[in-house]
Amino acid sequence: MINKHTIKSPKLSSKLSPSDFESLEDESYYTGVVFKNCTLTGSSFEKICFKNVSFINVHFKQCIFHQIELIDVHFDNCDISNTEMIESIIQRTHFSNTKLVGTNFAESSLMDVLFLGCFANYSSFSYGSLKQVRFEKTSLVESDFYELKWKNLDFNRCELDGINLLQTNLNALDLSSSTFERIGISLDLLKGLTLSNVQALVIANALGIKIK
């Protein structure tokens, strides 16, 4: 089993006030509230901040949140697929049993973030910064981590087939508990990567290396 880095949990109040999406507007600040069983469709917002907020069974459909801030936030059983969250700041946030198919976190900064039991195929974290971030039991098929800056990043029992890690330094990264049959990596940044025997064979075969 891989060594897990410590991920700080969201600092959520024991009592959160119910809220809905009718009041959302650009550059607004929301704290101490819970959004539950609601849907937001085709909306676009700039620089919204959610702090000490819980989202439960919430659906974002084709939404854009440019430069959103998520601080001390928990998403539980939500669907935020195909949502744009470019240049976002996400701290002490948990995504649990949440769909993030095609969700775009490019150029975002994530710190103390957990993705647990999520379905995040085709998502993008390219050009981002991930510190103390863990993906656990999460599907990341064909997801994009191009030119990523990271520290204390964990992939624990994830599906990583077709993941793109090109131009990302892989030194000290451990993928051994996860699975993939294809992976995009830069050979000059491969040193220090930990793999299982099966994974090492996959990469060797891709490079045309014959092992007897």
Backbone as a ProteinNet text record, in pm:
[ID]
protein_1_A
[PRIMARY]
MINKHTIKSPKLSSKLSPSDFESLEDESYYTGVVFKNCTLTGSSFEKICFKNVSFINVHFKQCIFHQIELIDVHFDNCDISNTEMIESIIQRTHFSNTKLVGTNFAESSLMDVLFLGCFANYSSFSYGSLKQVRFEKTSLVESDFYELKWKNLDFNRCELDGINLLQTNLNALDLSSSTFERIGISLDLLKGLTLSNVQALVIANALGIKIK
[TERTIARY]
84.4	0	87.3	46.7	125.4	110	211	203	110.1	14.1	-80.3	-33	-38.2	-6.7	-130.1	-105.4	-214.6	-291.1	-421.9	-510	-598.6	-591.6	-675.1	-821.4	-909.1	-1052.5	-1113.9	-1226.4	-1296.4	-1340.7	-1330.4	-1377.3	-1521.9	-1613.4	-1755.1	-1828.2	-1917	-1999.6	-2095.1	-2130.3	-2224	-2364.5	-2397.5	-2527.5	-2508.6	-2556.6	-2549.3	-2690.2	-2706	-2837.7	-2869.9	-2992.2	-3029.9	-3022.7	-2978.7	-2971.8	-3005.4	-3018.9	-3043.4	-2963.9	-2979.7	-2897	-2958	-3072.8	-3138	-3059.4	-2980.5	-2908.8	-2767.7	-2724.7	-2587.7	-2564.4	-2451.3	-2412.7	-2261.3	-2207.2	-2062.7	-2005.2	-1881.8	-1804.5	-1880.6	-1962.5	-2037.3	-1969	-2006.4	-1942.5	-2050.8	-2034.5	-2133.8	-2064.4	-2116.8	-2055.2	-2162.2	-2133	-2222.6	-2354.5	-2355.2	-2480.6	-2466	-2580.3	-2584	-2678.3	-2630.8	-2713.3	-2749	-2877.9	-2920	-3030.2	-3011.6	-3113.6	-3155.9	-3057.2	-3090	-3000.1	-3044	-2974.4	-2951.4	-2832.1	-2798.1	-2757.6	-2821.2	-2799.1	-2755.6	-2646.5	-2605.6	-2571.5	-2526.6	-2496	-2346.4	-2310.5	-2170.3	-2147.7	-2043.2	-2014.7	-1865.1	-1830.9	-1691.5	-1665.9	-1557.4	-1501.6	-1601.5	-1674.9	-1760.2	-1676.4	-1702.4	-1633.6	-1735	-1711.2	-1788.6	-1695.3	-1729.3	-1648.1	-1738.6	-1697.6	-1779.6	-1916.9	-1913.2	-2034.7	-2039.9	-2159.3	-2180.4	-2275.2	-2238.5	-2324.3	-2365.5	-2495.1	-2545	-2643.4	-2611.4	-2697.1	-2729.8	-2626.1	-2639.1	-2587.6	-2654.2	-2613.2	-2579.9	-2457.6	-2421.1	-2419.7	-2498	-2504.3	-2452.4	-2337.7	-2278.7	-2259.8	-2204.7	-2184.3	-2038.5	-2016.9	-1882.7	-1865.6	-1762.3	-1725.9	-1580.2	-1558.2	-1421.5	-1364.2	-1246	-1176.7	-1262.4	-1329.8	-1407.8	-1313.9	-1356.6	-1283.8	-1370.7	-1315.5	-1382.4	-1294	-1336.4	-1257.1	-1344.7	-1298.4	-1376.9	-1513.3	-1508.6	-1629.5	-1636.1	-1756.2	-1776.2	-1883.4	-1846.8	-1941.4	-1973.6	-2099.6	-2140.5	-2248.7	-2216.5	-2312.3	-2363.4	-2270.6	-2305.7	-2266.2	-2315.2	-2275.5	-2236.5	-2106.6	-2058	-1980.2	-2027.6	-1962.6	-1968.7	-1863.5	-1854.9	-1868.1	-1826	-1825.9	-1686.8	-1680.7	-1553.6	-1519.3	-1404.6	-1354.9	-1210.1	-1183.3	-1047.7	-999.3	-870.2	-805.3	-874.2	-921.9	-988.5	-888.5	-931.3	-855.9	-941.1	-889.1	-965.5	-881.6	-930.5	-856.3	-947.3	-890.9	-964.2	-1104.4	-1105.6	-1231.7	-1234.1	-1347.5	-1365.7	-1473.3	-1443.2	-1540.6	-1568.1	-1688.9	-1723	-1832.7	-1806.4	-1907.1	-1967.6	-1880.9	-1924.6	-1877.9	-1963.4	-1928.1	-1862.2	-1744.7	-1669.5	-1622.8	-1705.9	-1667.7	-1648.8	-1528.3	-1500.5	-1489	-1487.1	-1473.9	-1334.5	-1327.5	-1201.8	-1148.4	-1042.4	-973.8	-840.6	-824	-695.8	-651.9	-520.9	-458.8	-511	-559.9	-614.1	-513	-534.6	-450.9	-533.5	-491.2	-560.9	-468.7	-518.2	-440.9	-532.9	-488.9	-568.9	-705	-700.7	-822.9	-827.9	-943.4	-964.4	-1074.5	-1044.9	-1144.7	-1165.4	-1279.3	-1303.9	-1424	-1398.8	-1507	-1572	-1492.3	-1546.4	-1528.9	-1607	-1599	-1558.2	-1428.7	-1372.4	-1302.4	-1355.2	-1297.2	-1299	-1194.3	-1181.8	-1173	-1147.2	-1127.8	-988.9	-968.7	-840.3	-789.5	-661.8	-590.3	-463.3	-458.1	-337.4	-294	-162	-99.6	-137.9	-187.1	-230.1	-123.3	-159.6	-73.9	-153.5	-104.7	-172.2	-79.3	-119.5	-40.9	-130.8	-81.1	-162.7	-298.5	-292.8	-414.7	-415.5	-530.5	-541.4	-662.1	-637.4	-743.1	-752.5	-866.4	-882	-1005.5	-983.1	-1092	-1168.7	-1094.6	-1152.8	-1112.1	-1205.7	-1177.5	-1133.4	-1014	-955.4	-916	-993	-962.5	-955	-847	-825.5	-822.1	-788	-779.2	-644.3	-639.5	-524.5	-455.1	-328.6	-244.8	-118.4	-133.9	-20.5	48	180.7	264.5	211.7	193.2	140	253.7	232.1	322.2	254	327	261.9	357.6	299.1	372.5	276.7	322.8	239.8	107.7	121.5	7.1	-8.2	-128.9	-154.9	-260.2	-231.1	-331.3	-345.5	-453.6	-471.6	-588	-554.4	-654.3	-745.7	-682.3	-755.5	-744.6	-835.7	-830.6	-771	-650	-573.6	-549.2	-626.9	-599.8	-609	-502.9	-500	-471.7	-432.4	-404.1	-283.8	-289.1	-181.9	-99.5	24.9	118.9	239.8	223.8	334.2	379.5	510.7	573.6	548	519.7	504.3	614.5	684.8	791.7	730.8	771.4	711	795.1	902.4	988.7	911.4	913	847.7	697.8	645.2	504	488.1	384.4	359.2	225.4	231.3	109.7	82.4	157.9	160.1	27.7	-56.8	-184.2	-296	-268.9	-370	-350.2	-439.1	-431.6	-435.9	-361.6	-367.6	-307	-352	-294	-223.6	-255.6	-188.7	-167.1	-55.7	-27	66.2	44.8	131.8	231.2	359.8	464.3	581.1	658.7	780.6	899	974.1	1081.9	1187.1	1212.1	1313.7	1265.5	1137.4	1082.5	1030.8	1075.3	1026	1099.1	1221.6	1305	1238	1237.9	1181.6	1036.6	973.9	835.1	827.8	733	713.2	595.9	622.5	521.5	516.4	406.6	400.9	473.3	497.8	563.5	482.1	351.5	264.6	271.6	268.9	275.7	409.3	516.5	648.6	654.5	589.1	583.9	504.6	397.3	317.4	403.1	480.3	564.9	678.5	736.8	844.1	793.8	676.5	619.4	592.4	545.7	518.5	646.2	757.7	887.1	955.5	891.5	949.5	1056.3	1061	1159.1	1106.2	1188.3	1149.4	1206.5	1119.2	1160.8	1133.3	1236.3	1221.5	1204.6
-120.2	0	124.3	225.5	347	428.7	510.5	601.1	716.4	741.3	849.5	975.6	1085.9	1213.8	1268	1348.5	1403.5	1509.1	1491.7	1587.4	1652.4	1781.8	1851.1	1846.7	1823.6	1817.4	1956.9	1971.1	2100	2139.5	2266.5	2319.4	2364.7	2271.3	2298.2	2317.4	2414.6	2437.5	2320.2	2293.5	2184.5	2216.1	2344.6	2386.6	2482	2439.6	2521.7	2561.1	2682.8	2733.2	2690.4	2644.5	2605.8	2725	2697.6	2802.9	2743.3	2829.9	2783.2	2870.5	2844.2	2912.2	3042.3	3080.3	3200.1	3327.7	3325.8	3447.5	3456	3355.4	3355.3	3471.5	3538.5	3645.5	3660.3	3729	3746.5	3812.4	3768.6	3828.1	3828.2	3725.8	3715.4	3616.1	3622.4	3544.2	3471	3339.5	3258.8	3177.1	3181.9	3108.6	3056.9	2942.1	2886	2835.7	2788.5	2744.7	2604.5	2542.2	2412.8	2421.6	2373.8	2361.7	2214	2183.5	2043.4	2019.2	1911.7	1867.7	1979.2	2048.5	2155	2145.2	2210.2	2202.6	2342.3	2361.1	2486.9	2453.1	2515.1	2478.2	2598.1	2578.1	2674.9	2812.4	2823.7	2954.3	2981.4	3109.7	3151.1	3257.8	3236.6	3329.5	3356.3	3473.6	3512.8	3535.4	3478.2	3511	3496.6	3385.8	3353.9	3281.1	3308.1	3239.4	3164.1	3033.2	2952	2910.3	2945.3	2909.1	2853.1	2738.8	2672.4	2639.8	2564.9	2535.6	2386.4	2330.4	2191	2183	2099.3	2071.6	1924.5	1897.9	1761	1733	1631.9	1594.1	1714.7	1789.4	1909.3	1879.5	1932.7	1913.6	2048.9	2058.6	2171.4	2118.6	2176.1	2130.2	2238.7	2210.3	2302.7	2442.8	2448.1	2576.3	2620.5	2749.7	2807.3	2886.1	2849.5	2923.1	2966.1	3080.5	3126.7	3187.6	3139.6	3188.2	3172.3	3060.9	3030.9	2999.1	3029.5	2991.7	2895.8	2779.3	2679.6	2655.4	2701.6	2690.1	2628	2516.1	2443.2	2405.8	2325.8	2287.8	2135.5	2081.8	1938.6	1916.2	1841.6	1797.3	1650.5	1618.3	1481.5	1437.7	1333.1	1276.8	1382.6	1461.5	1568	1528.5	1602.9	1586.5	1723.4	1744.5	1871.8	1846.4	1748.1	1711.5	1826	1834.8	1935.3	2078	2098.9	2232.4	2293.3	2421.2	2491.9	2557.9	2520.5	2583.2	2626.7	2689.4	2731	2839.5	2831.5	2929.2	2939.3	2827.4	2827.2	2808.6	2843.1	2818.8	2727.2	2608.6	2508.7	2461.7	2485	2450.4	2378.9	2278.9	2200.6	2165.3	2096.1	2060.4	1910.9	1847.2	1705.7	1686.8	1600.6	1557.1	1409	1375.1	1237.3	1185.2	1069.2	1005.9	1105.6	1182.5	1291.4	1267.4	1299.8	1288	1417.4	1402.5	1516.4	1488.1	1423.2	1386	1511.9	1529.8	1645.5	1776.8	1774	1897.6	1955.4	2086.1	2151.3	2235	2183.3	2254.9	2312.8	2333	2379.8	2509.9	2520.2	2639.8	2671.2	2569.8	2590.3	2551.1	2603.3	2572.9	2494.4	2370.6	2284.6	2250.9	2266.7	2232.2	2166.5	2052.4	1975.6	1941.6	1869	1831.5	1679.4	1621.7	1478.1	1448.9	1357.3	1304	1157.3	1124.2	989.6	927	814.6	743.9	824	904.3	992.7	932.7	980.7	941.1	1064.9	1074.5	1197.9	1175.3	1085.1	1062.3	1190.8	1209.3	1323.7	1458.7	1457.6	1583.6	1639.3	1766.8	1831	1909.1	1884.7	1959.7	2021.2	2034.4	2079.4	2218.3	2236.5	2363.9	2407.8	2313.9	2348.5	2322	2350.4	2325.6	2244.5	2123.6	2035.3	2005.5	2043.6	2019.5	1953.2	1841.3	1763.4	1730.9	1659.5	1620.5	1468.7	1407.9	1263	1225.4	1137.9	1073.2	929.8	893.1	759.9	690.5	569.4	491.7	576.6	647.1	741.6	704.8	714.7	686.7	814.7	809.1	924.7	888.3	803	757.8	877.5	882.5	987.4	1128.3	1138.6	1270.5	1335	1467.4	1545.7	1612.9	1576.1	1637.3	1694.1	1752.7	1802.9	1918.7	1912.2	2017.9	2061.9	1961.5	1984.5	2008.9	2103.1	2121.4	2059.5	1975.5	1905.1	1877.3	1855.4	1813.5	1731.6	1614.4	1525.5	1492.7	1432.4	1392	1240	1193.1	1049.9	1003.4	889.1	816.9	680.5	657	533.5	452.9	340.3	249.5	321.4	390.6	465.4	397.5	429.1	384.6	497.5	474.2	580.6	553.6	468.3	432.7	555.5	578.4	689.4	824.1	827	954	1022.5	1154.8	1232.4	1302.4	1256.4	1317	1375.5	1405.7	1462	1594.9	1615.8	1738.4	1760.8	1652.4	1657.4	1575.2	1633.7	1564.4	1456.5	1331.6	1219.1	1169.1	1237.6	1195.2	1191.4	1075.1	1050.1	1024.5	1017.2	983	830.7	781.7	638.2	603.8	528	484.7	335.9	270.7	124.4	60.8	131.5	72.3	93.8	171.2	203.1	117.1	131.1	48.8	134.9	91.3	153.4	58.9	71.6	-1.6	91.8	220.8	324	444.6	514	632.7	724	853.9	950.1	1009.3	984.7	1036	1087	1177.1	1227.2	1148.8	1083.8	995.9	1069.5	1195.7	1269.4	1311.7	1290.1	1325.4	1201.8	1084.7	957.6	912.7	957.4	909.3	932	827	836.9	795	757	711.6	568.4	540.7	406.8	339.1	218.6	142.2	-0.5	-69.1	-212.9	-285	-414.6	-492.1	-490.3	-503.1	-503.1	-368.9	-260.5	-127.1	-104.6	-152.3	-137.3	-210	-325.8	-399.3	-322.7	-257.3	-177.1	-68.6	1.1	109.1	52.9	-57.6	-119.7	-161.7	-220.6	-261.9	-141.9	-32.4	88.3	145.8	123.3	172.3	73.2	-39.7	-139.6	-224.5	-223.4	-303.5	-445.8	-544	-683.9	-742	-799	-858.1	-1007.9	-1086.7	-1233.1	-1288.8
0	0	0	-73.8	-82.5	44.9	73.6	186.8	152.3	239.4	216.4	287.2	216.3	276.9	349.3	450.7	530.1	451	444.1	377.1	483.4	496.3	594.3	550.6	645.9	617.7	612.4	542.1	541.2	681.9	712	840.1	821.6	843.8	821.1	953.3	956.9	1074.9	1094.7	1219.2	1247.8	1198.7	1191.2	1140.3	1022.8	906.8	786.4	743.7	699.5	659.4	516.3	489.5	352.8	257.4	134.8	33.8	-102	-201.9	-338.1	-434.4	-564.1	-663.4	-715.4	-667.2	-719.8	-690.6	-583.6	-543.8	-600.7	-677.7	-729.4	-824.5	-806.3	-897.5	-895.5	-994.6	-1005.4	-880.1	-845.7	-737.1	-604	-583	-457.6	-363.3	-234.8	-129.3	-51	-38.5	31.1	139	261.3	371.2	466.4	527.6	627.4	573.5	447.4	385.9	326.6	299.9	233.6	114	-1.4	-121.9	-136	-141.1	-140.9	-243.5	-322.2	-418.8	-514.1	-570.5	-665.6	-788.6	-896.7	-1025.1	-1080.4	-1136.9	-1203.7	-1346	-1444.6	-1584.2	-1667.8	-1745.5	-1846.2	-1794.5	-1671.8	-1612.6	-1614.8	-1614.7	-1616.6	-1510.2	-1427.4	-1318.8	-1310.1	-1255.7	-1235.7	-1086.7	-1038.3	-906.5	-792.1	-791.4	-677.2	-572.4	-444.5	-335.8	-250.3	-233.3	-140.2	-26.5	96.4	212.2	321.1	377.9	479.2	420.3	307.9	231	198.5	202.3	164.5	45.1	-53.2	-168.8	-160.9	-153.4	-141.4	-254.7	-335.4	-448.8	-536.8	-570.5	-653.7	-794.1	-896.5	-1035.3	-1098.2	-1153.2	-1238.3	-1381.5	-1469.7	-1608.1	-1701.5	-1766.6	-1864.1	-1803.7	-1684.5	-1616.1	-1623.2	-1609.1	-1607.7	-1478.3	-1401.1	-1280.5	-1295.8	-1356.9	-1380.9	-1253.5	-1214.4	-1094.7	-969	-958.5	-839.1	-723.3	-600.9	-480.1	-399.5	-369.2	-286	-164.8	-49.2	73.3	181.5	237.6	337.7	280.3	173.2	99.2	86.8	89	69.1	-37.7	-142.3	-244.7	-217.5	-196.2	-166.7	-265.3	-342.5	-438.5	-536.5	-588.2	-683.2	-825.2	-921.6	-1061.6	-1115.5	-1131.8	-1185.8	-1315.1	-1390.4	-1516.2	-1616.9	-1699.1	-1806.3	-1754.6	-1631.5	-1572.2	-1584.5	-1618.6	-1630.9	-1497.4	-1441.7	-1319.4	-1339.7	-1451.5	-1486.8	-1391.6	-1355.5	-1267.6	-1131.4	-1081.9	-952.1	-838.6	-718.1	-595.4	-508.8	-478	-403.9	-285.8	-165.4	-44.2	55.7	121	222.1	171	58.7	-7.3	-36.8	-10.6	-39.5	-145.9	-242.9	-342.7	-315.3	-271.9	-237.3	-329.9	-392.3	-479.3	-577.4	-638.9	-726.7	-869.9	-966.9	-1108.4	-1155.2	-1216.2	-1268.1	-1410.1	-1489.2	-1625.4	-1709.6	-1762.5	-1846.3	-1771.5	-1639.6	-1561.6	-1581.2	-1601.7	-1638.6	-1522.8	-1457.5	-1350.1	-1398.5	-1527.1	-1581.4	-1514.6	-1492	-1434.8	-1294.3	-1225.3	-1091.1	-984.2	-864.2	-748.8	-647.9	-619.6	-525.1	-408.8	-286.5	-167.6	-65.2	-13.2	82.2	22.7	-88.7	-160.8	-175.4	-147.2	-158.6	-260.1	-352.5	-445.1	-406.8	-349.6	-298.6	-369	-436.8	-503.8	-614.4	-683.5	-787.9	-927.3	-1020.3	-1161.5	-1238.7	-1270.5	-1325.6	-1459	-1540.1	-1672.3	-1755.4	-1834.2	-1926.1	-1853.4	-1726.4	-1653.8	-1683.3	-1652.9	-1681.5	-1560.8	-1528.9	-1425.9	-1484.7	-1615.1	-1684.1	-1639.3	-1634.5	-1597.7	-1455.9	-1376	-1241.3	-1137.6	-1012.4	-897	-795.7	-763.6	-669.7	-552.5	-433	-311.2	-207.1	-151.8	-58.5	-122	-232.2	-304.3	-319.3	-292.1	-305.4	-390.5	-487.8	-564.7	-513.7	-458.2	-399.6	-455.6	-506	-566.9	-667.2	-749.2	-844.8	-986.6	-1080.1	-1220.6	-1290.6	-1350	-1418.9	-1561.8	-1625.3	-1761.5	-1856.4	-1933.6	-2034.4	-1973.7	-1847.4	-1784.5	-1812.9	-1799.1	-1843.9	-1725.8	-1705.9	-1602.4	-1667.5	-1783.6	-1860.8	-1787.5	-1781.3	-1723.2	-1586.3	-1502	-1367.7	-1268.9	-1178.1	-1064.3	-943	-869.1	-759.7	-645	-527.8	-408.9	-322.7	-280.5	-197.9	-268	-384.4	-466.9	-459.7	-427.9	-414.6	-514.4	-578.8	-656.6	-590.6	-520.6	-445.9	-503.4	-566.1	-624.5	-723.6	-815.8	-918.5	-1054.4	-1143.4	-1282.5	-1364.4	-1418.3	-1483.6	-1631.7	-1693.2	-1832.3	-1923.2	-1999.7	-2093.8	-2031.5	-1905.2	-1838.4	-1903.4	-1913.2	-1975.6	-1868	-1849.6	-1755	-1827.2	-1954.3	-2031.2	-1972.3	-1975.1	-1924.6	-1775.1	-1704.5	-1559.2	-1494.7	-1399.8	-1328.4	-1239.6	-1259.6	-1188.9	-1072.6	-1039.1	-929.3	-797.5	-731.8	-602.3	-614.1	-736.1	-754.1	-752	-685	-671.9	-736.9	-845.3	-915.2	-895	-808.6	-803.1	-761.7	-688.5	-645.3	-746.8	-849.8	-951	-1075.6	-1173	-1293.4	-1418.8	-1519.3	-1651.7	-1754	-1878.4	-1990.3	-2086.2	-2078.5	-2157.6	-2067.7	-2090.6	-2010.5	-2089.4	-2079.8	-2147.2	-2048.9	-2071.4	-1983.4	-2066.5	-2008.5	-2073	-2018.6	-2106.4	-2062.3	-1980.4	-2012.2	-1937.8	-1798.9	-1769.5	-1638	-1564.1	-1608.1	-1555.3	-1428.6	-1409.3	-1299.3	-1164.3	-1081.1	-947.3	-937	-1049.9	-1049.8	-996.9	-907.5	-853	-922.9	-976.1	-1049.1	-997.2	-1024.1	-999.8	-1113.3	-1096.5	-1201.9	-1331	-1318.3	-1436.7	-1507.9	-1432.3	-1492.3	-1562	-1501	-1562.1	-1696.1	-1705.2	-1831.2	-1936.5	-1895.1	-1988.3	-2051.6	-1969.4	-2021.1	-2105.9	-2061.7	-2139.8	-2277.7	-2283.1	-2411.7	-2501.4	-2441.7	-2519.7	-2579.5	-2511	-2559	-2653.3	-2676.5	-2765	-2700.3	-2566.5	-2493.2	-2478.2	-2512.2	-2500.2	-2371.6	-2289.7	-2162.6	-2168.1	-2141.3	-2145.4	-2004.1
[MASK]
++++++++++++++++++++++++++++++++++++++++++++++++++++++++++++++++++++++++++++++++++++++++++++++++++++++++++++++++++++++++++++++++++++++++++++++++++++++++++++++++++++++++++++++++++++++++++++++++++++++++++++++++++++

